[in-house]
Amino acid sequence: MHRSNAIALGGALATAISFGPARMGFGLFLPQFREEFTISTQQASFIASAGFAGFFVALLLASLLVARWGPKCAVVAGAASATLGMAMISVSQSPLFLAAGVVVASASAGFCWSPFNNVARRGVASTYRNRALAIISTGTTGGIALAGLTALWVASADQGWRTAWVLFSLAALVAALANLRILKHLPDPPVDDPRDEDTSLKQLLHKRGMPLYIIALSFGMTNGIYLSFAVTEVGEAGGLPGLKEALSGPVLYMSFGVAGLLGLFTAELNQRLGIAALVAGIFLASTVSLALIGVAPATWAGLIVSAALQGMCVMMLSAIYSFWSTNLFPALATLGFTAVLTVFAFGNIVGPMLAGALEPLTGMSGVFLLSAAVSLATALAFVLRHIRSGNAAA
């Protein structure tokens, strides 16, 4: 197989595992975990936030690993942490051990995300690079959809949730071995790579970057709540009509993953609409997605539209974080992207914690409606800011 194709496929496999079951599987199986371990909403909030904290820390460690030992080390570490973490989940006998497994598994996404930009630059021809990166990012949606499909099969066949996590762990092991082989002889960085970048934090903290950090924090919070509690809220509302309650979550995740493919059109939409209109539209979609879980979680239309919109938002914003940070900080492309991802990951940590604190006061449906209000406020503030500044393009 041509090296560019191998890198693209290996990257797609790594992101499928790390962003599918490893990072998002806890929310998918939370109803089963709550039943097995008698986990309260507050405990579930803590575990979800702890998992996102593992993702946060791994993002920072990945940069160090890439700088010291190259991207292969970070990618393989990510796949290995997914293997270990999901194996721990499959054999867990207590909430504490389950939480430890969730943290280790979730870290894999932090290790695997940014290094593939480095991999593509070093190992993929420039004419094929954008396509390779698109294939790699699409692995995320495939992984989410396949996680839902696996959960659907397990529930339909009465296999038990542990079977799914054993399968996930084995798939992560395959991803680790595949990338270990594919990235074994990765070329050295091109000689024209900048080595003396100005890494001053003053550039990253300049006010022109604040709108990007705001949308990363806002969506990090609301998406963290969605991934952690949407499936549980659907189940507590009775599940989808005509379907076993345990099958509603898999339907949500499959819709989420498939609709995420729309993220491949983000660059084209940005060219046509401009960044202001595109981001406003994404946050309006997020508003609808969150509100539907709050008011109509147990309806086919409500669940599928909500999941599809959320999946689209995740993938489009992931692309926006990449190209907008590059445009803002051209001399700090990698560091700028990592900074944005770190703010997003921080939002992931804070969101579930706030949900756990608010749930006794508002109920989980109220939490989702408040989250929808956050997305709506972000959309309106973003539009007003860019109208005043006259900035309509990234």
ZATI-637424 format. One record per residue (C-alpha): residue number from 1; residue in three letters; y negated, z, x. Coordinates in pm, whole numbers, plus 50000, padded with zeros to 5 digits. Each point is the difference from the previous one (the first is absolute). Last residue first. Layout:
// residues N
ATOM, NUM, ALA, Y, Z, X
...
This chain:
// residues 394
ATOM, 394, ALA, 46589, 50925, 48871
ATOM, 393, ALA, 49805, 49817, 49734
ATOM, 392, ALA, 49762, 50091, 49724
ATOM, 391, ASN, 49750, 50217, 50183
ATOM, 390, GLY, 49672, 49987, 49806
ATOM, 389, SER, 49941, 50363, 50091
ATOM, 388, ARG, 49912, 50107, 49647
ATOM, 387, ILE, 50275, 49788, 49843
ATOM, 386, HIS, 50241, 50126, 50262
ATOM, 385, ARG, 49935, 50364, 49922
ATOM, 384, LEU, 50011, 49941, 49624
ATOM, 383, VAL, 50335, 49820, 50022
ATOM, 382, PHE, 50153, 50270, 50218
ATOM, 381, ALA, 49874, 50281, 49781
ATOM, 380, LEU, 50144, 49832, 49690
ATOM, 379, ALA, 50341, 49937, 50155
ATOM, 378, THR, 50019, 50348, 50152
ATOM, 377, ALA, 49902, 50162, 49670
ATOM, 376, LEU, 50277, 49806, 49824
ATOM, 375, SER, 50257, 50103, 50260
ATOM, 374, VAL, 49899, 50367, 49971
ATOM, 373, ALA, 50007, 49977, 49619
ATOM, 372, ALA, 50355, 49862, 50016
ATOM, 371, SER, 50096, 50302, 50209
ATOM, 370, LEU, 49855, 50225, 49730
ATOM, 369, LEU, 50215, 49815, 49746
ATOM, 368, PHE, 50306, 50042, 50220
ATOM, 367, VAL, 49936, 50373, 50038
ATOM, 366, GLY, 49952, 50031, 49623
ATOM, 365, SER, 50343, 49847, 49944
ATOM, 364, MET, 50138, 50252, 50252
ATOM, 363, GLY, 49874, 50290, 49789
ATOM, 362, THR, 49632, 50091, 50013
ATOM, 361, LEU, 49982, 50360, 50121
ATOM, 360, PRO, 50353, 50060, 50135
ATOM, 359, GLU, 49993, 49646, 50151
ATOM, 358, LEU, 49673, 50047, 50189
ATOM, 357, ALA, 50134, 50182, 50308
ATOM, 356, GLY, 50311, 49783, 50033
ATOM, 355, ALA, 49793, 49686, 49955
ATOM, 354, LEU, 49754, 50118, 50264
ATOM, 353, MET, 50285, 50042, 50247
ATOM, 352, PRO, 50139, 49658, 49900
ATOM, 351, GLY, 49665, 49834, 50082
ATOM, 350, VAL, 49912, 50184, 50322
ATOM, 349, ILE, 50288, 49868, 50210
ATOM, 348, ASN, 49971, 49638, 49889
ATOM, 347, GLY, 49622, 50021, 50053
ATOM, 346, PHE, 50067, 50100, 50361
ATOM, 345, ALA, 50228, 49696, 50031
ATOM, 344, PHE, 49717, 49771, 49883
ATOM, 343, VAL, 49760, 50161, 50252
ATOM, 342, THR, 50261, 49948, 50273
ATOM, 341, LEU, 50053, 49639, 49893
ATOM, 340, VAL, 49627, 49938, 50038
ATOM, 339, ALA, 49993, 50154, 50348
ATOM, 338, THR, 50311, 49804, 50103
ATOM, 337, PHE, 49829, 49675, 49899
ATOM, 336, GLY, 49693, 50091, 50206
ATOM, 335, LEU, 50211, 50096, 50302
ATOM, 334, THR, 50188, 49670, 49990
ATOM, 333, ALA, 49695, 49778, 49949
ATOM, 332, LEU, 49759, 50193, 50219
ATOM, 331, ALA, 49788, 49719, 50145
ATOM, 330, PRO, 49988, 49822, 49662
ATOM, 329, PHE, 49908, 50323, 49815
ATOM, 328, LEU, 49870, 49900, 49658
ATOM, 327, ASN, 50184, 49668, 49979
ATOM, 326, THR, 50326, 50153, 50123
ATOM, 325, SER, 49960, 50293, 49758
ATOM, 324, TRP, 49951, 49751, 49715
ATOM, 323, PHE, 50303, 49792, 50099
ATOM, 322, SER, 50251, 50286, 50019
ATOM, 321, TYR, 49878, 50236, 49729
ATOM, 320, ILE, 49970, 49699, 49768
ATOM, 319, ALA, 50366, 49906, 50054
ATOM, 318, SER, 50118, 50350, 49911
ATOM, 317, LEU, 49759, 49994, 49706
ATOM, 316, MET, 50170, 49691, 49862
ATOM, 315, MET, 50349, 50146, 50047
ATOM, 314, VAL, 49932, 50334, 49835
ATOM, 313, CYS, 49788, 49857, 49718
ATOM, 312, MET, 50267, 49745, 49903
ATOM, 311, GLY, 50265, 50272, 49988
ATOM, 310, GLN, 49776, 50218, 49783
ATOM, 309, LEU, 49929, 49713, 49762
ATOM, 308, ALA, 50370, 49920, 49964
ATOM, 307, ALA, 50090, 50365, 49946
ATOM, 306, SER, 49741, 50047, 49726
ATOM, 305, VAL, 50081, 49671, 49830
ATOM, 304, ILE, 50373, 50083, 50002
ATOM, 303, LEU, 49955, 50356, 49879
ATOM, 302, GLY, 49748, 49931, 49724
ATOM, 301, ALA, 50180, 49692, 49867
ATOM, 300, TRP, 50338, 50172, 49987
ATOM, 299, THR, 49864, 50318, 49846
ATOM, 298, ALA, 50073, 50352, 50121
ATOM, 297, PRO, 49700, 50046, 50228
ATOM, 296, ALA, 49737, 49918, 49737
ATOM, 295, VAL, 49696, 50228, 50040
ATOM, 294, GLY, 50001, 50140, 50355
ATOM, 293, ILE, 50229, 49738, 50152
ATOM, 292, LEU, 49775, 49736, 49844
ATOM, 291, ALA, 49690, 50169, 50143
ATOM, 290, LEU, 50133, 49972, 50356
ATOM, 289, SER, 50064, 49626, 49981
ATOM, 288, VAL, 49678, 49930, 49809
ATOM, 287, THR, 49789, 50176, 50265
ATOM, 286, SER, 50194, 49833, 50281
ATOM, 285, ALA, 49920, 49661, 49846
ATOM, 284, LEU, 49633, 50103, 49991
ATOM, 283, PHE, 50040, 50100, 50363
ATOM, 282, ILE, 50137, 49657, 50091
ATOM, 281, GLY, 49725, 49821, 49809
ATOM, 280, ALA, 49728, 50198, 50176
ATOM, 279, VAL, 50166, 49922, 50334
ATOM, 278, LEU, 50005, 49627, 49924
ATOM, 277, ALA, 49647, 49988, 49859
ATOM, 276, ALA, 49851, 50173, 50304
ATOM, 275, ILE, 50219, 49820, 50258
ATOM, 274, GLY, 49896, 49651, 49899
ATOM, 273, LEU, 50146, 49808, 49708
ATOM, 272, ARG, 50137, 49674, 50141
ATOM, 271, GLN, 50057, 50095, 50362
ATOM, 270, ASN, 50126, 50347, 49905
ATOM, 269, LEU, 50237, 49844, 49749
ATOM, 268, GLU, 50147, 49775, 50271
ATOM, 267, ALA, 50047, 50294, 50237
ATOM, 266, THR, 50166, 50210, 49730
ATOM, 265, PHE, 50253, 49736, 49889
ATOM, 264, LEU, 50300, 50162, 50173
ATOM, 263, GLY, 49921, 50319, 49811
ATOM, 262, LEU, 50138, 49834, 49690
ATOM, 261, LEU, 50344, 50081, 50142
ATOM, 260, GLY, 49932, 50359, 49896
ATOM, 259, ALA, 50090, 49899, 49646
ATOM, 258, VAL, 50368, 49995, 50099
ATOM, 257, GLY, 49990, 50346, 50158
ATOM, 256, PHE, 49824, 50184, 49718
ATOM, 255, SER, 50214, 49835, 49732
ATOM, 254, MET, 50312, 50106, 50192
ATOM, 253, TYR, 49861, 50349, 50043
ATOM, 252, LEU, 49923, 50045, 49630
ATOM, 251, VAL, 50339, 49865, 49890
ATOM, 250, PRO, 50169, 50239, 50245
ATOM, 249, GLY, 49808, 50292, 49850
ATOM, 248, SER, 50095, 49913, 49642
ATOM, 247, LEU, 50374, 49988, 50073
ATOM, 246, ALA, 50058, 50378, 50004
ATOM, 245, GLU, 49872, 50027, 49641
ATOM, 244, LYS, 50271, 49766, 49871
ATOM, 243, LEU, 49835, 49700, 49838
ATOM, 242, GLY, 49930, 49905, 49639
ATOM, 241, PRO, 49643, 50131, 50013
ATOM, 240, LEU, 49877, 50068, 50354
ATOM, 239, GLY, 50002, 50360, 50114
ATOM, 238, GLY, 49952, 50310, 49788
ATOM, 237, ALA, 49646, 50101, 50099
ATOM, 236, GLU, 50148, 50232, 50264
ATOM, 235, GLY, 50172, 49700, 50156
ATOM, 234, VAL, 49681, 49792, 50018
ATOM, 233, GLU, 49814, 50294, 50152
ATOM, 232, THR, 50273, 50048, 50258
ATOM, 231, VAL, 49989, 49632, 50100
ATOM, 230, ALA, 49622, 50010, 50038
ATOM, 229, PHE, 49999, 50325, 50201
ATOM, 228, SER, 50015, 49944, 50376
ATOM, 227, LEU, 49920, 49632, 50031
ATOM, 226, TYR, 49715, 50026, 49751
ATOM, 225, ILE, 49851, 50315, 50153
ATOM, 224, GLY, 50005, 49847, 50349
ATOM, 223, ASN, 49849, 49683, 49855
ATOM, 222, THR, 49712, 50202, 49856
ATOM, 221, MET, 49920, 50182, 50323
ATOM, 220, GLY, 50049, 49707, 50239
ATOM, 219, PHE, 49803, 49779, 49761
ATOM, 218, SER, 49695, 50220, 50028
ATOM, 217, LEU, 50036, 50066, 50373
ATOM, 216, ALA, 50044, 49631, 50090
ATOM, 215, ILE, 49721, 49899, 49760
ATOM, 214, ILE, 49765, 50250, 50162
ATOM, 213, TYR, 50099, 49905, 50355
ATOM, 212, LEU, 49912, 49636, 49931
ATOM, 211, PRO, 49669, 50096, 49840
ATOM, 210, MET, 49921, 50226, 50302
ATOM, 209, GLY, 50045, 49734, 50269
ATOM, 208, ARG, 49638, 49881, 49993
ATOM, 207, LYS, 49895, 50364, 50044
ATOM, 206, HIS, 50122, 50005, 50360
ATOM, 205, LEU, 50288, 50243, 50058
ATOM, 204, LEU, 50230, 49741, 50162
ATOM, 203, GLN, 49724, 49883, 50232
ATOM, 202, LYS, 49909, 50354, 50100
ATOM, 201, LEU, 50366, 50063, 50081
ATOM, 200, SER, 49946, 49807, 50323
ATOM, 199, THR, 50308, 49797, 50088
ATOM, 198, ASP, 49814, 49728, 50185
ATOM, 197, GLU, 50289, 49770, 50082
ATOM, 196, ASP, 50080, 49958, 50368
ATOM, 195, ARG, 50341, 49838, 49985
ATOM, 194, PRO, 49927, 49701, 49778
ATOM, 193, ASP, 50304, 49773, 49974
ATOM, 192, ASP, 49941, 49686, 50206
ATOM, 191, VAL, 50315, 50053, 50206
ATOM, 190, PRO, 50213, 49983, 49688
ATOM, 189, PRO, 50197, 50324, 49943
ATOM, 188, ASP, 50340, 50006, 50174
ATOM, 187, PRO, 50277, 49809, 49826
ATOM, 186, LEU, 50249, 50177, 49769
ATOM, 185, HIS, 50346, 49997, 50155
ATOM, 184, LYS, 50164, 50281, 49803
ATOM, 183, LEU, 49794, 49948, 49684
ATOM, 182, ILE, 50276, 49822, 49806
ATOM, 181, ARG, 50279, 50229, 50128
ATOM, 180, LEU, 49833, 50334, 49929
ATOM, 179, ASN, 49864, 49844, 49683
ATOM, 178, ALA, 50348, 49928, 49868
ATOM, 177, LEU, 50139, 50339, 50104
ATOM, 176, ALA, 49720, 50189, 49825
ATOM, 175, ALA, 50015, 49782, 49688
ATOM, 174, VAL, 50379, 50047, 49975
ATOM, 173, LEU, 49950, 50376, 50028
ATOM, 172, ALA, 49740, 49982, 49722
ATOM, 171, ALA, 50251, 49820, 49776
ATOM, 170, LEU, 50254, 50276, 50068
ATOM, 169, SER, 49744, 50265, 49903
ATOM, 168, PHE, 49913, 49819, 49676
ATOM, 167, LEU, 50368, 49974, 49910
ATOM, 166, VAL, 50050, 50372, 50060
ATOM, 165, TRP, 49686, 50065, 49797
ATOM, 164, ALA, 50132, 49802, 49704
ATOM, 163, THR, 50334, 50181, 50007
ATOM, 162, ARG, 49823, 50336, 49993
ATOM, 161, TRP, 49837, 49912, 49666
ATOM, 160, GLY, 50328, 50006, 49809
ATOM, 159, GLN, 50247, 49715, 49948
ATOM, 158, ASP, 49970, 49983, 49621
ATOM, 157, ALA, 50034, 49619, 50014
ATOM, 156, SER, 49679, 49937, 49807
ATOM, 155, ALA, 49808, 50269, 50189
ATOM, 154, VAL, 50117, 49877, 50340
ATOM, 153, TRP, 49933, 49636, 49908
ATOM, 152, LEU, 49648, 50075, 49877
ATOM, 151, ALA, 49925, 50213, 50307
ATOM, 150, THR, 50111, 49709, 50217
ATOM, 149, LEU, 49780, 49760, 49804
ATOM, 148, GLY, 49702, 50233, 50032
ATOM, 147, ALA, 50050, 50029, 50374
ATOM, 146, LEU, 50042, 49621, 50010
ATOM, 145, ALA, 49662, 49953, 49828
ATOM, 144, ILE, 49828, 50238, 50241
ATOM, 143, GLY, 50163, 49837, 50301
ATOM, 142, GLY, 49910, 49650, 49885
ATOM, 141, THR, 49639, 50103, 49948
ATOM, 140, THR, 49981, 50145, 50350
ATOM, 139, GLY, 50182, 49706, 50158
ATOM, 138, THR, 49709, 49786, 49884
ATOM, 137, SER, 49798, 50149, 50286
ATOM, 136, ILE, 50240, 49853, 50256
ATOM, 135, ILE, 50002, 49658, 49832
ATOM, 134, ALA, 49618, 49995, 49993
ATOM, 133, LEU, 49989, 50104, 50365
ATOM, 132, ALA, 50232, 49712, 50090
ATOM, 131, ARG, 49787, 49753, 49803
ATOM, 130, ASN, 49687, 50118, 50175
ATOM, 129, ARG, 50169, 49970, 50340
ATOM, 128, TYR, 50154, 49654, 49966
ATOM, 127, THR, 49724, 49794, 50165
ATOM, 126, SER, 49928, 50285, 50243
ATOM, 125, ALA, 50357, 50001, 50130
ATOM, 124, VAL, 50179, 50330, 49936
ATOM, 123, GLY, 50111, 50249, 50266
ATOM, 122, ARG, 49698, 50180, 50140
ATOM, 121, ARG, 49752, 49968, 49716
ATOM, 120, ALA, 50270, 50048, 49738
ATOM, 119, VAL, 50133, 50313, 50170
ATOM, 118, ASN, 49650, 50150, 50028
ATOM, 117, ASN, 49934, 49946, 49630
ATOM, 116, PHE, 50354, 50133, 49947
ATOM, 115, PRO, 49902, 50332, 50158
ATOM, 114, SER, 49765, 50091, 49708
ATOM, 113, TRP, 50253, 50081, 49726
ATOM, 112, CYS, 50329, 50111, 50159
ATOM, 111, PHE, 49928, 50352, 50130
ATOM, 110, GLY, 49801, 50107, 49695
ATOM, 109, ALA, 50261, 49857, 49765
ATOM, 108, SER, 50275, 50189, 50184
ATOM, 107, ALA, 49822, 50333, 49955
ATOM, 106, SER, 50106, 49997, 49635
ATOM, 105, ALA, 50366, 50047, 50099
ATOM, 104, VAL, 49931, 50302, 50221
ATOM, 103, VAL, 49776, 50165, 49737
ATOM, 102, VAL, 50242, 49928, 49713
ATOM, 101, GLY, 50291, 50140, 50201
ATOM, 100, ALA, 49810, 50321, 50071
ATOM, 99, ALA, 49913, 50031, 49630
ATOM, 98, LEU, 50367, 49963, 49904
ATOM, 97, PHE, 50090, 50271, 50253
ATOM, 96, LEU, 49745, 50230, 49838
ATOM, 95, PRO, 50103, 49911, 49644
ATOM, 94, SER, 50360, 50095, 50078
ATOM, 93, GLN, 50338, 49828, 50032
ATOM, 92, SER, 49896, 49680, 50173
ATOM, 91, VAL, 50278, 49755, 50089
ATOM, 90, SER, 49836, 49673, 49885
ATOM, 89, ILE, 49652, 50126, 50091
ATOM, 88, MET, 50105, 50061, 50360
ATOM, 87, ALA, 50146, 49648, 50019
ATOM, 86, MET, 49666, 49871, 49866
ATOM, 85, GLY, 49814, 50180, 50278
ATOM, 84, LEU, 50235, 49893, 50278
ATOM, 83, THR, 50004, 49628, 49915
ATOM, 82, ALA, 49627, 49991, 49919
ATOM, 81, SER, 49926, 50177, 50328
ATOM, 80, ALA, 50209, 49739, 50182
ATOM, 79, ALA, 49817, 49712, 49833
ATOM, 78, GLY, 49667, 50149, 50101
ATOM, 77, ALA, 50111, 50078, 50355
ATOM, 76, VAL, 50123, 49639, 50026
ATOM, 75, VAL, 49655, 49873, 49899
ATOM, 74, ALA, 49813, 50241, 50229
ATOM, 73, CYS, 50212, 49923, 50307
ATOM, 72, LYS, 49991, 49626, 49938
ATOM, 71, PRO, 49618, 50010, 49982
ATOM, 70, GLY, 49947, 50080, 50370
ATOM, 69, TRP, 50082, 50299, 50216
ATOM, 68, ARG, 49672, 50181, 50064
ATOM, 67, ALA, 49743, 49827, 49780
ATOM, 66, VAL, 50251, 49931, 49724
ATOM, 65, LEU, 50127, 50358, 50006
ATOM, 64, LEU, 49648, 50144, 49989
ATOM, 63, SER, 49900, 49781, 49706
ATOM, 62, ALA, 50322, 50092, 49821
ATOM, 61, LEU, 49929, 50372, 50042
ATOM, 60, LEU, 49687, 49975, 49787
ATOM, 59, LEU, 50172, 49815, 49719
ATOM, 58, ALA, 50296, 50238, 50033
ATOM, 57, VAL, 49773, 50297, 49922
ATOM, 56, PHE, 49877, 49844, 49675
ATOM, 55, PHE, 50348, 49887, 49886
ATOM, 54, GLY, 50130, 50352, 50057
ATOM, 53, ALA, 49700, 50127, 49802
ATOM, 52, PHE, 50104, 49763, 49720
ATOM, 51, GLY, 50336, 50175, 49990
ATOM, 50, ALA, 49833, 50342, 50001
ATOM, 49, SER, 49780, 49889, 49710
ATOM, 48, ALA, 50307, 49898, 49799
ATOM, 47, ILE, 50180, 50325, 50087
ATOM, 46, PHE, 49698, 50211, 49901
ATOM, 45, SER, 49950, 49814, 49673
ATOM, 44, ALA, 50370, 50040, 49919
ATOM, 43, GLN, 49965, 50373, 50060
ATOM, 42, GLN, 49700, 50014, 49764
ATOM, 41, THR, 50184, 49797, 49735
ATOM, 40, SER, 50294, 50238, 50021
ATOM, 39, ILE, 50327, 49915, 50177
ATOM, 38, THR, 50324, 50120, 49842
ATOM, 37, PHE, 50208, 49856, 50289
ATOM, 36, GLU, 50226, 49751, 49819
ATOM, 35, GLU, 49783, 49941, 49691
ATOM, 34, ARG, 49678, 49971, 50196
ATOM, 33, PHE, 50170, 49771, 50254
ATOM, 32, GLN, 50132, 49775, 49721
ATOM, 31, PRO, 49652, 49969, 49843
ATOM, 30, LEU, 49849, 49948, 50350
ATOM, 29, PHE, 50221, 49700, 50078
ATOM, 28, LEU, 49731, 49728, 49990
ATOM, 27, GLY, 49732, 50238, 50126
ATOM, 26, PHE, 50208, 50086, 50305
ATOM, 25, GLY, 50092, 49636, 50062
ATOM, 24, MET, 49646, 49888, 50082
ATOM, 23, ARG, 49977, 50049, 50376
ATOM, 22, ALA, 50362, 49956, 50112
ATOM, 21, PRO, 50119, 49805, 49694
ATOM, 20, GLY, 49752, 49713, 50025
ATOM, 19, PHE, 49729, 50029, 50263
ATOM, 18, SER, 50233, 50078, 50292
ATOM, 17, ILE, 50297, 49795, 49880
ATOM, 16, ALA, 49816, 49684, 49899
ATOM, 15, THR, 49761, 50037, 50294
ATOM, 14, ALA, 50288, 49993, 50249
ATOM, 13, LEU, 50179, 49711, 49827
ATOM, 12, ALA, 49680, 49793, 49980
ATOM, 11, GLY, 49936, 50068, 50368
ATOM, 10, GLY, 50348, 49885, 50097
ATOM, 9, LEU, 49956, 49688, 49788
ATOM, 8, ALA, 49662, 49915, 50153
ATOM, 7, ILE, 50116, 50081, 50353
ATOM, 6, ALA, 50311, 49785, 49958
ATOM, 5, ASN, 49797, 49711, 49863
ATOM, 4, SER, 49761, 50015, 50294
ATOM, 3, ARG, 50291, 50025, 50247
ATOM, 2, HIS, 50174, 49688, 49866
ATOM, 1, MET, 50350, 50081, 49874
